[in-house]
Amino acid sequence: MHHKSFEIKRPNTQLGSVIFASPHSGREMPEGFLEASILDVQQIRSSEDAFVDELYSAAPALGAPLFIAKASRAFVDLNRSADELDPSLIEGLTRKTTNPRVVSGLGVIPRVVANGRHIYQGKLTLAEAHARISGYWRPYHDGLQAIIDDTARAFGEAILVDCHSMPNEALDNVNTDGGRPDIVIGDRFGASCREDISERIATAFAARGFRVARNVPFAGAFITQHYGRPSIGRHAIQIEINRALYMDEKRIEPNAHFDQVRSLITDTLRDVIAIGQRAQRLAAE
């Protein structure tokens, strides 16, 4: 299924309850956005989770849907609530906010990209913000909710794996087994995903040689909070991969290790998808 805000790549046969989604790897810049910005394309892409959709591209062939955002994260951030609107960017908002993401310029319509660089010279209209939410944010989440609901009906539960990447510099003060982590798994400290699922996903990455951390420094944001309801069999877990492993962060290009990392991710996906197959078998017993 294709929409201007997302694409769903479905397997010929869905083998279990696991769904993969990449909300921040979108590269498209809708008409007028680049002209309205004071940044160039390279600068706008600096906060993008570049190539994450490609790292997980084997998921449909292995039996799991892959839900991919198309629009740039700098245009609309799908991992924010629709009401995380920034009064410093959007005209007509009078209510002050203490939301730390919004205050830092990273609301649903971002004010800044990486390193705090402002995207616009002035403000946007409230009508423009609402148009982005109704045209891109809402269809993405309506589509994601539908595939979660379909999966839960078919398999008795749904496990949403929300795929992201993190800047290497964000890990300067984080050490896991003697070095900065390659993977950070976020389940909001157990609130968004059952512990045994989180543990098996962590084990799957560690088995391929990745250094894995849990919830620090990234525990999950809107998507894990909104979709994770373990008590009713709706699990959501965020996976962050260190960009330095697979890309040149300054050039925003795959590096020499990209194919190797993608191959390791593909192997990991087999184990992660098997978690959803095991859950299906247990539900049937």
C-alpha angles and dihedrals in degrees: 000000000000130000129163089255101041149009127214117209106196129195119239085245122013105227101195150342099295120112125182122208134181111196099168105044096082115130102183120109110201120229114291096012098101091044090053093051127083090212130083125238094266093052093047091052093053093094094042120113087235119205095357089125088055093049089057096037094115093065097095093049088052093052107268132105119247116209112197130189115222105191123079116266088230089062096049128351111222092190092068132078115259090242095056091104121161117228089196089064107027123065119229098033109122101166114097118227134212094190102129094215092053093043089054091052097257103113127132088287101039121223094193141027128210117330091019096284111163116239097203138037094221139359135306125230120254087238090059091050091050091048091055092048095048094041101042115004098049097045090049093053094040088054094045092048090051094053091046090051092047091049093048091051092049100043106021093248141031129225113197114198107197108203122211142151130225132211113254090231090060087069098054093115098034120095127184120179092341100319145051113290123261092200131029116195115202124195097153089260092303098317097107104036138030112260097238091055093049090047094051092049091050089049092050092057094042090052088063092054099263118142104234130203128184123227096330121134092354119038098166134276136220098327096053091041094048101041101032110097105148093174090067097036097264109127127182125184130175122220119198120188123196107251092213089070095066112011146044099246096201096048094034091226133128111264130219092277097053098102092045092051092046089052091052090048090050091053089048091051090061091060093043093050089049089061089066092047091052091050090053091053092049091050090053094051 
